[in-house]
Amino acid sequence: MITEADTSWRRPPADSRPLIPTVLPTSPVSRRDETDVIIIGSGAAGMSAALPLLDSGRRVTMITKGRPGDGSTAWAQGGLAAVLAPTDSLRSHLEDTLTAGAGLCDAETVAELVAAAPGTIERLTALGARFDLDDHGRYALGLEGGHHARRIVHAGGDASGAEVARTLATRVLSLSKDSKLELREQTTVVDLLTDDHGITGVRVIDSAGRIGEIAAPAVILAAGGIGQAWETTTNPATATGDGVALALRAGAVIRDLEFVQFHPTVLVVPEDHRRPGDRGVLISEAVRGEGARLVDRRGTLIMDGKHPLGDLAPRDVVASAMHTHLMDTGDDHLFLDGTMLGEQVWRQHFPTILELCQARGVDPITEPIPVRPAEHYSCGGVLAGLDGRTTVPGLYAVGEVASTGVQGANRLASNSLTEAVIAGNLVGSLLTRGAAERGDALTHALEASSGCASLPDEFQTPDPPRAKASPRSARAGRDATSAAAVGNLENHAVVAGARAGIVSSVSRGAGVQRDEAELVVLLKSLGEVELSERAVGVAEVEATNLYTVAVAVATAAVARAESRGCHRRADYPGPDPAWRRHSLLRLGADGLEITHSDQIADSGEFA
């Protein structure tokens, strides 16, 4: 097991020095408030955390860039994974998650999630969620990539996230009338405030540029993903990596940030229908679950012979196969052919996708959909337990911003909404029980990075558990990047005008497939980003956060000299058993420091 005491944190030696700001300077504070718990973000994870806190009478301040329910949750199409069919089993869901995670999941945490998932569906239903039912009044269960059974609960065919967001937002807003909830809408967190004992609150900026501070002994990060660091993403405009950047500046450990999942099937909008700022239209895996196939312009089946599950292989496998085919052929995109599904299936099961595609000049009923992979989900994030505890006392992280061990090196389809609701409820419940917010850091966090303990009885078979920790072993051959040293920079921010260049560089250097040369170029370009003396508005805060995330992703990616899960290296095309370990990043006194956990024992099923 790896612990604080025996972790050798270091800054990689190098040629160029991207500088990560440690504090963002702003205008003077014009307002000060205090509360019991601050929640940053208003998606499924944040709202699920709020409910038990509000029920218990705690004072809660929820900070959101938009309104409750905005963000990635409402865009999720597929649904929530949970074992509900009598022919399915918790063990099967566990195995599918571990297989997709390519050896870096924490099996004990996955088992906790899988066991809690069925009850979570029932709890959402009790709150008013209207999930799709079959002719017998049972949940209509869908099939998605990487799953060996139908276990995806959905709503409105392909509007599952919107229904979860509606359900939770309705409940939160109803409680706000009689509770101690303060909603700070159109507000962005600039920095987490800390002292020698942990979290003390947050500094915020509103849409008019006014600065405020809110004191609290507990802060829950539920700020979503990092997708806006790429030119093409399924994430909303709010996904600017705020949570990861805030946690880094506050001294938290960030884990496995190189594992960025690219969804295989995102609509390539015909040129005459493209609009500036248009959202990325994701074509849910459930479409392939109903029989759609990936083909090229010549009709060649892309996934034939690539994986036993074919078009329903885990996302990293499909996205990589598509990328390789595009590189080999020079084609701009591939096609998802769902014409065989028929009009009734499209209108009944996928009405949202159908409407979004038709509005952009593509009719899935009569023609194949042009698609290519796009950034979708950050499998890494702030190192946390499933109950949200991080390595900083008083700081909690849930949802996509967190790395709990559930997702590993590649997320299994429809586990994200499930995790967000479960983890949010756990951290909210934890803080209602009088947990010592500022003294309750995740003391076992780094130990948890190396493996897991034994599984509950319902998951046991005569075979050994999949992922037990091994004794400390030799470091992998390339334990730290030699590409760039990353230093600290106080009292500066990244200028808003640098954002487009950052996004362009990340898209070129850290896409579906990377190599050392491209990552070195990316880091050097980030070292040339223009800085300013203070963040005058939200635009500078977001540009700084995107820059910080870009540096962290590139640093972790160039250090991992293998291909595993959704981290694919052209110069290291296969997995290396010596790299079956976690990447750990934190911002130390001299800059960004990177190390790796002990090697996780090989169960024989993963490299």
Backbone torsions as a table, in degrees:
resi	resn	phi	psi	omega
1	MET	NA	145.4	179.6
2	ILE	-99.7	136.1	-178.6
3	THR	-128.4	170.8	178.4
4	GLU	-56.7	-39.5	-173.5
5	ALA	-68.3	-37.0	-173.4
6	ASP	-104.5	9.2	175.5
7	THR	-84.1	124.0	-180.0
8	SER	-95.5	90.9	-178.7
9	TRP	-75.1	140.2	-179.2
10	ARG	-155.0	157.9	175.9
11	ARG	-100.1	128.4	-178.2
12	PRO	-66.9	138.4	177.7
13	PRO	-69.4	156.0	-178.1
14	ALA	-176.2	-174.8	-175.4
15	ASP	-94.5	-39.5	-175.6
16	SER	-120.6	161.2	-174.8
17	ARG	-131.3	85.9	165.8
18	PRO	-61.1	134.4	-175.8
19	LEU	-108.0	122.1	-179.3
20	ILE	-94.4	121.2	176.6
21	PRO	-61.0	138.5	178.5
22	THR	-95.4	-25.6	176.2
23	VAL	-144.6	137.1	178.0
24	LEU	-94.2	116.1	178.0
25	PRO	-71.3	141.2	-178.0
26	THR	-136.3	-179.2	170.1
27	SER	-66.2	166.5	179.0
28	PRO	-60.0	150.3	178.6
29	VAL	-69.6	130.6	-178.4
30	SER	-108.3	-8.9	-178.8
31	ARG	-152.1	137.6	177.3
32	ARG	-127.9	136.3	179.1
33	ASP	-137.9	173.2	174.7
34	GLU	-146.7	154.0	-177.0
35	THR	-155.1	-179.5	178.9
36	ASP	-87.1	-46.8	-176.7
37	VAL	-138.1	134.2	174.5
38	ILE	-107.2	130.8	174.7
39	ILE	-113.5	122.0	179.4
40	ILE	-100.9	105.7	-177.6
41	GLY	118.1	147.9	-176.0
42	SER	-133.9	33.4	173.4
43	GLY	-88.8	-158.4	-176.6
44	ALA	-60.4	-41.4	-177.7
45	ALA	-67.7	-47.1	-178.0
46	GLY	-65.8	-43.5	-179.2
47	MET	-70.1	-34.7	177.3
48	SER	-65.1	-33.7	176.6
49	ALA	-69.2	-36.3	-176.1
50	ALA	-67.2	-35.5	-171.3
51	LEU	-58.6	-53.7	179.7
52	PRO	-66.3	-30.5	178.2
53	LEU	-65.4	-44.4	179.5
54	LEU	-68.0	-38.2	177.6
55	ASP	-61.4	-31.0	-176.6
56	SER	-88.7	-3.8	177.8
57	GLY	88.7	9.1	178.1
58	ARG	-71.9	147.6	174.6
59	ARG	-79.1	123.9	-175.6
60	VAL	-124.7	131.5	170.7
61	THR	-113.0	116.5	178.5
62	MET	-102.7	122.7	-178.2
63	ILE	-107.8	125.6	-177.7
64	THR	-140.0	143.6	177.8
65	LYS	-69.5	-22.7	-179.6
66	GLY	-125.2	-115.3	177.0
67	ARG	-128.7	160.2	177.6
68	PRO	-53.6	130.5	-178.6
69	GLY	98.2	-14.8	175.1
70	ASP	-71.1	164.9	176.5
71	GLY	108.6	-165.0	-172.6
72	SER	-65.4	-32.5	-177.4
73	THR	-53.4	-48.3	-175.7
74	ALA	-66.4	-18.7	-179.3
75	TRP	-89.8	-11.9	-175.2
76	ALA	-67.1	129.8	-176.6
77	GLN	-99.5	-44.1	-167.1
78	GLY	-61.6	-55.6	179.6
79	GLY	137.1	-154.4	-178.1
80	LEU	-122.6	130.3	179.7
81	ALA	-83.8	129.1	178.1
82	ALA	-161.0	143.6	179.6
83	VAL	-83.1	108.7	-178.0
84	LEU	-128.5	-18.6	-178.7
85	ALA	-85.3	142.3	-179.7
86	PRO	-63.2	-22.2	179.7
87	THR	-86.7	-6.7	-180.0
88	ASP	-96.5	172.4	178.7
89	SER	-149.9	154.6	175.6
90	LEU	-60.4	-37.9	-179.8
91	ARG	-60.8	-40.8	-179.1
92	SER	-66.0	-42.1	177.9
93	HIS	-63.8	-41.7	175.6
94	LEU	-58.1	-50.0	-177.3
95	GLU	-62.2	-41.7	180.0
96	ASP	-64.2	-38.8	179.2
97	THR	-66.7	-43.5	180.0
98	LEU	-66.1	-38.8	179.0
99	THR	-63.3	-47.3	178.6
100	ALA	-61.8	-36.5	-177.4
101	GLY	-73.2	-4.7	170.2
102	ALA	54.1	39.5	171.5
103	GLY	93.4	-2.0	-177.3
104	LEU	-114.8	8.3	173.0
105	CYS	-74.1	156.2	168.4
106	ASP	-96.6	108.3	-170.9
107	ALA	-62.1	-33.3	179.6
108	GLU	-67.1	-40.6	178.5
109	THR	-67.8	-40.5	176.9
110	VAL	-61.2	-43.1	179.0
111	ALA	-60.8	-39.0	177.7
112	GLU	-63.2	-43.6	179.0
113	LEU	-63.2	-48.8	-176.7
114	VAL	-61.3	-40.0	-179.7
115	ALA	-68.0	-32.6	-177.2
116	ALA	-84.5	-16.8	-172.0
117	ALA	-60.7	-47.6	-179.0
118	PRO	-58.7	-42.7	178.6
119	GLY	-65.5	-30.5	178.1
120	THR	-66.2	-39.7	176.7
121	ILE	-62.3	-43.0	-180.0
122	GLU	-65.2	-37.0	179.4
123	ARG	-67.0	-41.4	177.2
124	LEU	-64.0	-39.5	177.8
125	THR	-62.0	-41.2	179.0
126	ALA	-65.0	-28.0	178.0
127	LEU	-79.3	-9.5	177.1
128	GLY	116.5	5.5	178.7
129	ALA	-65.8	134.4	-179.4
130	ARG	-105.7	85.9	178.5
131	PHE	-82.1	153.2	-178.7
132	ASP	-67.3	139.5	179.3
133	LEU	-119.0	156.1	176.5
134	ASP	-88.6	-173.0	-176.4
135	ASP	-65.6	-16.6	-179.2
136	HIS	-100.3	6.5	179.1
137	GLY	81.8	9.4	176.8
138	ARG	-95.2	162.8	177.4
139	TYR	-58.2	130.2	175.6
140	ALA	-81.1	110.5	-171.1
141	LEU	-98.0	130.2	179.0
142	GLY	-97.9	168.6	179.2
143	LEU	-117.8	133.2	178.8
144	GLU	-134.1	172.9	-173.9
145	GLY	-57.3	135.5	177.0
146	GLY	86.9	-11.1	179.9
147	HIS	-94.9	140.1	176.9
148	HIS	-99.1	9.1	178.5
149	ALA	-152.4	157.9	174.2
150	ARG	-75.5	112.0	-179.3
151	ARG	-146.8	20.2	-178.9
152	ILE	-99.2	113.5	176.9
153	VAL	-83.7	129.7	-177.0
154	HIS	-134.2	168.9	-179.1
155	ALA	-138.8	138.9	-179.7
156	GLY	59.3	29.0	-176.5
157	GLY	76.0	-73.1	-176.3
158	ASP	-131.9	29.3	179.4
159	ALA	-120.1	38.7	-172.8
160	SER	-64.8	-46.6	-179.1
161	GLY	-62.3	-39.8	179.0
162	ALA	-62.1	-36.6	179.4
163	GLU	-71.0	-40.0	176.3
164	VAL	-63.2	-45.1	178.7
165	ALA	-61.1	-43.4	179.2
166	ARG	-61.1	-45.8	-177.4
167	THR	-61.2	-49.2	-177.2
168	LEU	-69.4	-41.9	-179.6
169	ALA	-63.7	-39.9	178.7
170	THR	-60.4	-43.0	-179.6
171	ARG	-69.1	-43.8	179.4
172	VAL	-61.5	-46.6	-177.9
173	LEU	-67.8	-32.3	177.1
174	SER	-68.4	-37.0	178.1
175	LEU	-71.7	-26.7	-175.7
176	SER	-64.1	-23.2	-178.8
177	LYS	-69.6	-31.0	-175.5
178	ASP	-120.1	14.4	-175.9
179	SER	-126.2	-174.8	-177.1
180	LYS	-101.9	48.9	178.9
181	LEU	-96.9	129.5	170.4
182	GLU	-114.1	123.2	177.0
183	LEU	-97.4	124.2	173.7
184	ARG	-108.4	92.9	-179.2
185	GLU	-86.9	160.4	-179.5
186	GLN	52.2	40.0	-176.1
187	THR	-130.1	140.2	-178.4
188	THR	-121.1	136.6	176.5
189	VAL	-81.1	128.9	179.4
190	VAL	-86.7	-48.0	-178.6
191	ASP	-153.7	153.5	168.4
192	LEU	-83.8	139.8	178.7
193	LEU	-98.0	135.3	-177.3
194	THR	-137.7	161.3	166.2
195	ASP	-132.2	-165.1	-176.7
196	ASP	-65.9	-13.7	-176.8
197	HIS	-106.6	-4.7	178.7
198	GLY	132.6	-149.8	-174.3
199	ILE	-72.5	137.9	174.3
200	THR	-121.9	-9.1	179.3
201	GLY	152.7	-156.1	-178.1
202	VAL	-141.2	155.7	168.5
203	ARG	-108.8	135.3	-174.6
204	VAL	-127.9	161.6	174.1
205	ILE	-134.6	135.1	179.5
206	ASP	-97.3	-178.6	-173.8
207	SER	-66.0	-18.2	177.9
208	ALA	-93.0	1.4	179.4
209	GLY	87.2	6.4	179.3
210	ARG	-77.7	139.5	-175.2
211	ILE	-103.5	135.0	175.9
212	GLY	-135.3	163.2	173.6
213	GLU	-129.9	139.3	178.3
214	ILE	-124.6	121.3	179.4
215	ALA	-88.1	138.5	177.8
216	ALA	-165.5	147.3	177.8
217	PRO	-82.9	-8.1	-178.6
218	ALA	-141.9	133.0	176.7
219	VAL	-127.8	127.2	177.5
220	ILE	-104.6	116.3	174.5
221	LEU	-83.2	118.5	174.9
222	ALA	-138.7	45.9	-166.2
223	ALA	-90.4	3.4	174.8
224	GLY	82.6	-155.4	-165.8
225	GLY	-100.6	-158.9	-171.0
226	ILE	-126.5	17.1	-167.9
227	GLY	-61.3	-26.9	-177.7
228	GLN	-71.4	-1.5	172.5
229	ALA	-76.1	-8.4	178.3
230	TRP	-115.7	151.5	-179.3
231	GLU	-67.3	-36.1	179.8
232	THR	-118.1	118.9	-177.0
233	THR	-149.5	155.0	173.5
234	THR	-88.1	-2.7	-176.0
235	ASN	-80.9	152.3	175.5
236	PRO	-72.5	170.8	-176.4
237	ALA	-62.7	-20.9	-178.5
238	THR	-77.5	-10.4	-173.4
239	ALA	-84.3	72.4	-175.7
240	THR	-106.7	23.5	175.0
241	GLY	72.0	21.5	-175.0
242	ASP	-58.9	-44.4	-174.6
243	GLY	-63.2	-46.3	179.7
244	VAL	-63.8	-44.3	-179.3
245	ALA	-64.5	-43.6	178.0
246	LEU	-59.7	-45.5	-178.1
247	ALA	-64.8	-41.4	177.5
248	LEU	-58.7	-47.7	-177.9
249	ARG	-65.4	-23.4	179.3
250	ALA	-89.0	-1.1	176.6
251	GLY	95.7	9.1	-179.5
252	ALA	-76.3	157.7	175.4
253	VAL	-85.3	132.7	176.9
254	ILE	-109.0	135.1	-174.3
255	ARG	-120.7	136.1	166.5
256	ASP	57.2	41.2	-175.2
257	LEU	-74.2	-12.6	177.1
258	GLU	-70.5	-16.5	-176.3
259	PHE	-88.1	89.9	-179.1
260	VAL	-109.6	119.3	-176.5
261	GLN	-84.8	130.5	174.5
262	PHE	-104.9	120.4	179.1
263	HIS	-71.2	133.8	-174.1
264	PRO	-65.3	-34.0	-167.7
265	THR	-121.5	91.6	174.3
266	VAL	-119.4	133.9	-175.1
267	LEU	-57.9	129.8	168.2
268	VAL	-92.5	105.4	-173.7
269	VAL	-71.0	130.0	175.8
270	PRO	-53.6	143.6	-170.9
271	GLU	-54.8	-38.8	-176.2
272	ASP	-76.9	-2.3	177.4
273	HIS	-115.4	6.7	-178.0
274	ARG	-77.1	138.8	179.5
275	ARG	-128.8	135.9	177.5
276	PRO	-56.8	132.7	178.3
277	GLY	78.7	6.0	-179.3
278	ASP	-64.5	147.1	178.4
279	ARG	-71.0	153.2	171.4
280	GLY	-75.4	126.7	-177.6
281	VAL	-94.3	108.2	179.1
282	LEU	-81.6	136.4	174.3
283	ILE	-103.1	105.0	-170.9
284	SER	-52.4	146.7	173.9
285	GLU	-59.2	-24.4	179.4
286	ALA	-60.9	-25.5	176.2
287	VAL	-64.0	-43.0	174.9
288	ARG	-68.6	-31.1	176.7
289	GLY	-62.1	-27.2	178.2
290	GLU	-91.1	-1.4	173.3
291	GLY	125.3	-6.1	179.3
292	ALA	-64.6	149.7	-176.1
293	ARG	-125.7	147.8	175.6
294	LEU	-86.9	128.5	-179.5
295	VAL	-139.0	163.2	171.1
296	ASP	-98.7	-175.2	-174.8
297	ARG	-67.9	-14.1	177.7
298	ARG	-94.4	-2.2	-180.0
299	GLY	89.9	4.8	178.9
300	THR	-67.1	131.3	177.9
301	LEU	-75.6	118.9	-171.6
302	ILE	-69.6	-40.4	-170.8
303	MET	-95.6	0.8	177.3
304	ASP	-60.7	125.9	178.1
305	GLY	76.8	2.3	-177.8
306	LYS	-90.4	-27.1	-174.4
307	HIS	-164.7	146.9	179.9
308	PRO	-57.0	-28.8	-179.8
309	LEU	-90.1	1.2	176.1
310	GLY	57.1	-127.4	-178.6
311	ASP	-65.1	-15.0	179.1
312	LEU	-103.0	23.6	173.0
313	ALA	-66.2	162.2	176.2
314	PRO	-54.4	154.6	-171.7
315	ARG	-59.0	-38.9	-178.7
316	ASP	-62.3	-38.2	-179.6
317	VAL	-66.6	-46.0	-177.8
318	VAL	-67.5	-46.7	-178.9
319	ALA	-61.4	-40.3	179.3
320	SER	-66.4	-42.6	178.9
321	ALA	-63.2	-40.3	178.0
322	MET	-64.8	-44.9	179.9
323	HIS	-60.9	-44.6	179.6
324	THR	-61.8	-42.6	-179.9
325	HIS	-63.7	-40.9	179.0
326	LEU	-65.1	-40.4	178.7
327	MET	-66.3	-39.7	-178.1
328	ASP	-69.5	-35.4	-174.4
329	THR	-97.2	-19.6	-175.4
330	GLY	79.0	5.0	178.5
331	ASP	-68.7	153.5	179.1
332	ASP	-83.2	-29.2	-177.5
333	HIS	-158.8	170.8	175.3
334	LEU	-115.3	-169.3	-178.1
335	PHE	-134.4	144.4	169.8
336	LEU	-106.8	110.5	-175.9
337	ASP	-93.7	106.3	177.2
338	GLY	-117.9	21.1	-178.4
339	THR	-65.0	-25.5	-179.2
340	MET	-73.4	-11.6	-179.2
341	LEU	-70.0	-31.6	179.9
342	GLY	87.2	158.0	-174.4
343	GLU	-61.9	-39.6	-176.6
344	GLN	-61.7	-44.9	179.9
345	VAL	-63.0	-44.4	179.6
346	TRP	-60.4	-45.6	-175.5
347	ARG	-74.3	-31.0	-177.7
348	GLN	-85.3	-42.3	-173.2
349	HIS	-98.2	-27.7	-174.3
350	PHE	-133.1	50.9	-176.3
351	PRO	-65.8	-35.0	-179.2
352	THR	-68.9	-46.0	178.7
353	ILE	-61.5	-43.3	179.8
354	LEU	-58.6	-47.1	-178.6
355	GLU	-64.7	-44.1	-179.0
356	LEU	-63.7	-41.1	179.5
357	CYS	-67.9	-47.4	-178.3
358	GLN	-62.2	-34.8	178.3
359	ALA	-67.3	-16.6	-179.5
360	ARG	-112.4	21.8	170.6
361	GLY	85.8	14.4	179.7
362	VAL	-125.1	129.6	178.8
363	ASP	-111.6	98.9	-176.9
364	PRO	-60.0	-21.3	-179.4
365	ILE	-67.6	-35.3	-172.7
366	THR	-114.8	-10.5	-176.8
367	GLU	-146.1	149.7	175.5
368	PRO	-62.2	149.5	-177.5
369	ILE	-91.8	124.7	175.1
370	PRO	-70.4	127.1	-175.4
371	VAL	-140.5	158.9	166.9
372	ARG	-157.0	163.4	-178.3
373	PRO	-67.3	150.6	175.6
374	ALA	-146.3	154.1	-179.8
375	GLU	-56.8	137.2	-172.8
376	HIS	-133.8	-44.2	-169.4
377	TYR	-155.2	137.3	175.2
378	SER	-91.3	111.8	-179.1
379	CYS	-76.8	-23.0	174.2
380	GLY	-94.2	-177.7	179.8
381	GLY	161.5	-154.0	-179.6
382	VAL	-72.1	123.2	-179.5
383	LEU	-59.8	122.3	-174.8
384	ALA	-153.5	157.5	168.5
385	GLY	-80.9	169.5	178.6
386	LEU	-63.6	-21.3	176.4
387	ASP	-88.0	8.6	172.2
388	GLY	92.9	-15.3	-175.6
389	ARG	-63.1	135.2	179.2
390	THR	-112.1	-170.1	179.9
391	THR	-84.3	-2.5	177.1
392	VAL	-108.3	121.8	179.5
393	PRO	-56.3	130.5	178.8
394	GLY	88.4	-7.4	179.2
395	LEU	-106.4	130.2	-179.5
396	TYR	-125.2	149.8	-179.5
397	ALA	-139.0	129.7	-179.2
398	VAL	-140.0	155.6	-179.5
399	GLY	83.2	-155.5	-174.3
400	GLU	-62.1	-27.9	-177.9
401	VAL	-68.1	-17.8	-174.9
402	ALA	-98.4	150.9	169.3
403	SER	-114.9	96.9	-174.2
404	THR	-96.6	-12.8	-174.0
405	GLY	102.7	-5.7	178.6
406	VAL	-73.3	-43.1	-170.9
407	GLN	-85.2	-27.3	-179.6
408	GLY	61.3	-139.7	-177.9
409	ALA	-86.3	-2.6	-179.6
410	ASN	-169.4	125.5	-175.4
411	ARG	-77.9	137.1	171.7
412	LEU	-75.6	138.8	-177.6
413	ALA	-52.0	136.4	173.9
414	SER	67.2	13.3	170.9
415	ASN	-84.5	-15.1	-172.5
416	SER	-72.5	-48.1	177.6
417	LEU	-62.6	-39.6	178.0
418	THR	-58.9	-48.3	-179.8
419	GLU	-64.0	-42.3	-177.3
420	ALA	-58.7	-45.2	-178.4
421	VAL	-69.4	-42.4	-179.2
422	ILE	-65.9	-50.0	-177.3
423	ALA	-64.7	-40.2	178.1
424	GLY	-60.6	-44.6	178.5
425	ASN	-63.1	-38.5	-179.5
426	LEU	-64.9	-46.3	-178.1
427	VAL	-70.0	-37.3	176.3
428	GLY	-61.6	-43.5	178.6
429	SER	-65.8	-38.6	178.7
430	LEU	-58.8	-44.5	-176.0
431	LEU	-79.0	-13.3	173.7
432	THR	-82.3	-19.1	-177.2
433	ARG	-87.2	10.8	177.6
434	GLY	77.8	29.1	175.2
435	ALA	-58.3	141.5	179.3
436	ALA	-72.1	88.6	-168.0
437	GLU	-50.8	-48.1	-173.4
438	ARG	-85.3	-8.3	179.6
439	GLY	-114.8	15.0	-170.7
440	ASP	-117.4	49.7	177.1
441	ALA	-69.4	162.7	-179.6
442	LEU	-78.2	86.2	-174.4
443	THR	-66.0	-23.4	179.1
444	HIS	-98.2	12.5	-172.1
445	ALA	-58.7	-46.8	-177.4
446	LEU	-74.1	-29.9	173.8
447	GLU	-63.5	-38.9	-179.1
448	ALA	-66.3	-17.5	-179.6
449	SER	-71.7	-15.9	-173.6
450	SER	-96.8	-12.5	-178.6
451	GLY	162.8	-149.5	-177.6
452	CYS	-153.0	167.7	177.7
453	ALA	-87.4	-167.4	-177.4
454	SER	-71.7	157.0	-177.2
455	LEU	-90.0	156.2	174.8
456	PRO	-59.7	160.5	-173.9
457	ASP	-57.3	-37.6	-174.4
458	GLU	-67.5	-12.5	179.3
459	PHE	-100.8	-6.2	-172.7
460	GLN	-77.8	145.5	169.8
461	THR	-134.5	174.4	176.1
462	PRO	-60.8	-17.7	178.7
463	ASP	-79.6	155.5	177.9
464	PRO	-70.0	156.4	175.9
465	PRO	-57.2	156.7	-172.1
466	ARG	-72.4	-33.6	-167.2
467	ALA	-140.9	75.3	174.0
468	LYS	-91.5	152.3	-179.3
469	ALA	-74.4	147.9	176.6
470	SER	-103.9	164.7	171.9
471	PRO	-60.6	161.9	179.5
472	ARG	-57.0	131.8	-179.8
473	SER	-123.3	176.7	179.7
474	ALA	-61.5	147.2	177.4
475	ARG	-65.3	155.6	174.0
476	ALA	-63.4	157.1	-173.1
477	GLY	-55.8	-39.4	179.5
478	ARG	-116.5	81.7	-172.8
479	ASP	-78.0	-24.1	-179.4
480	ALA	-139.4	148.5	-178.7
481	THR	-67.3	141.3	172.5
482	SER	-103.3	10.0	-173.1
483	ALA	-82.6	-37.1	-174.9
484	ALA	-159.7	141.9	169.6
485	ALA	-94.4	139.9	-177.1
486	VAL	-117.9	116.0	-175.7
487	GLY	-99.9	177.0	176.6
488	ASN	-96.2	154.3	177.0
489	LEU	-146.5	113.6	179.6
490	GLU	-91.2	153.0	171.6
491	ASN	59.2	37.6	173.2
492	HIS	-141.4	159.0	173.7
493	ALA	-135.5	164.9	176.0
494	VAL	-85.4	136.0	-179.2
495	VAL	-67.3	146.6	-177.5
496	ALA	-60.8	-33.7	-177.7
497	GLY	-67.9	-12.6	179.7
498	ALA	-82.0	-9.7	-172.1
499	ARG	-59.7	-47.0	-176.5
500	ALA	-60.9	-39.9	178.9
501	GLY	-67.1	-38.0	177.4
502	ILE	-61.7	-47.8	-178.3
503	VAL	-63.1	-41.9	178.8
504	SER	-63.0	-42.6	-179.6
505	SER	-66.2	-42.2	179.0
506	VAL	-63.8	-41.7	-178.8
507	SER	-62.3	-37.2	178.9
508	ARG	-76.2	-38.9	-170.4
509	GLY	-97.0	-18.1	-174.5
510	ALA	-135.9	51.3	179.4
511	GLY	-89.2	-152.0	-178.7
512	VAL	-56.3	-41.0	179.4
513	GLN	-126.8	132.4	-178.2
514	ARG	-121.7	167.4	166.3
515	ASP	-147.2	169.1	-173.5
516	GLU	-61.3	-42.6	-177.7
517	ALA	-59.5	-44.5	-179.1
518	GLU	-68.6	-36.1	179.3
519	LEU	-69.9	-35.7	175.7
520	VAL	-63.6	-44.4	177.3
521	VAL	-60.3	-42.1	178.9
522	LEU	-59.6	-48.5	-179.1
523	LEU	-63.8	-39.4	178.3
524	LYS	-65.7	-39.3	178.5
525	SER	-65.8	-36.0	177.6
526	LEU	-67.5	-30.0	176.9
527	GLY	-68.6	-11.6	-178.9
528	GLU	-104.8	7.3	-177.8
529	VAL	-66.7	139.7	-178.3
530	GLU	-76.1	138.0	-177.8
531	LEU	-115.1	159.2	174.9
532	SER	-128.3	168.4	-174.4
533	GLU	-80.9	-17.0	176.3
534	ARG	-159.9	161.8	176.1
535	ALA	-88.6	108.8	-176.4
536	VAL	-86.9	-14.0	-179.7
537	GLY	-161.5	-176.7	-179.2
538	VAL	-61.5	-34.0	-177.3
539	ALA	-60.3	-39.5	178.2
540	GLU	-70.8	-37.4	177.9
541	VAL	-62.2	-47.1	-179.1
542	GLU	-66.5	-40.8	178.5
543	ALA	-62.0	-40.1	178.9
544	THR	-66.2	-40.8	179.7
545	ASN	-67.0	-42.0	177.3
546	LEU	-62.5	-41.3	177.5
547	TYR	-61.9	-45.9	-179.6
548	THR	-60.6	-45.3	179.0
549	VAL	-64.3	-41.7	-179.9
550	ALA	-60.1	-44.3	178.5
551	VAL	-62.5	-43.0	-178.1
552	ALA	-66.9	-43.9	178.8
553	VAL	-61.3	-47.7	-177.6
554	ALA	-64.5	-39.6	179.5
555	THR	-63.3	-45.3	179.3
556	ALA	-68.5	-36.8	-176.4
557	ALA	-70.4	-39.3	-179.2
558	VAL	-73.2	-24.7	178.6
559	ALA	-75.0	-32.8	-176.3
560	ARG	-84.9	98.2	-174.8
561	ALA	-88.8	63.0	177.2
562	GLU	-164.1	172.7	168.2
563	SER	-111.8	124.0	-179.3
564	ARG	-150.4	132.1	178.5
565	GLY	56.4	-132.5	-177.8
566	CYS	-91.5	11.7	168.7
567	HIS	-99.8	108.1	-175.1
568	ARG	-118.3	122.5	179.7
569	ARG	-111.8	122.4	178.2
570	ALA	-64.6	-31.1	-179.0
571	ASP	-86.4	-9.9	173.6
572	TYR	-136.6	77.7	-166.6
573	PRO	-72.6	-10.9	-178.3
574	GLY	-122.2	166.1	175.2
575	PRO	-74.0	149.9	179.2
576	ASP	-120.1	120.0	-178.6
577	PRO	-54.7	-30.0	179.2
578	ALA	-67.4	-18.8	179.9
579	TRP	-98.7	16.3	174.4
580	ARG	-79.7	72.8	-175.1
581	ARG	-155.2	161.6	-177.9
582	HIS	-91.8	146.0	169.9
583	SER	-87.7	135.7	-178.3
584	LEU	-128.4	124.0	-179.1
585	LEU	-120.4	143.6	168.4
586	ARG	-154.7	158.8	-178.8
587	LEU	-94.8	105.6	-179.0
588	GLY	-94.8	-170.3	-176.5
589	ALA	-63.6	-29.6	-177.0
590	ASP	-107.3	6.2	178.4
591	GLY	132.5	-166.0	-178.7
592	LEU	-72.1	125.4	-177.7
593	GLU	-113.0	141.7	-178.9
594	ILE	-130.8	136.8	170.3
595	THR	-144.4	180.0	-179.1
596	HIS	-135.2	148.1	-177.3
597	SER	-70.0	173.4	170.2
598	ASP	-58.3	154.1	176.3
599	GLN	-66.3	133.5	178.8
600	ILE	-82.4	136.8	-176.3
601	ALA	-57.2	139.4	178.8
602	ASP	-83.1	118.4	-179.1
603	SER	-79.3	-5.1	-176.2
604	GLY	94.3	-7.9	-178.2
605	GLU	-109.6	-13.3	177.7
606	PHE	-130.5	150.1	175.7
607	ALA	-74.4	NA	NA
